[in-house]
Amino acid sequence: MKEIFKESVLVNSSAEDAWYYFIQFQNAKDWMPGVSEMRVPLDSLPLKKGSIIEATIKGNKQRSTVVEYESEKSITLRSVVGHFQADYTYQFQQEDTQARVTLVATCEAHGFVTKIIALPIRNMIKKQDAGQLEKFKTACENKTRNT
């Protein structure tokens, strides 16, 4: 898997509170670029490895699979479109009184044509999704303050 981008932020929240805000996927529209809806179907609950996440992104329906899961610590969401696979790994760690949230986005292309267009796809993903943790930080801190 090739790394597309990696980013990390400190959130003025406990790692536990940041995690629980994150896994309430209906919140994703507040911080994930292009997402208007995100949910976990009832048959994928409780959240675990193998769970399906459904999202509407820029008007298109998309499904991601949880391929790695450690409650309150990390989750990897995998999306596959054609012969292109992207993994988004989110990690949550407590640092003093704040939560360190890290996102690593990686991808893999299969097939000759897909490999040729992989670089423009990676660049598009980086442009669209890099910076989402700053938005997550703002949304999470605002939510934490208002509860």
ABEGO torsion letter per residue (X at the ends): XBBABBBBBBBBBBAAAAAAAAABAAAAAAABBGBABBBBBAAAOBBBBGBBBBBBBGGBBBBBBBABBBBGABBBBBBBBEABBBBBBBBBBBBEABBBBBBBBBBBBBEAAAAAAAAAAAAAAAAAABGAAAAAAAAAAAAAAAX
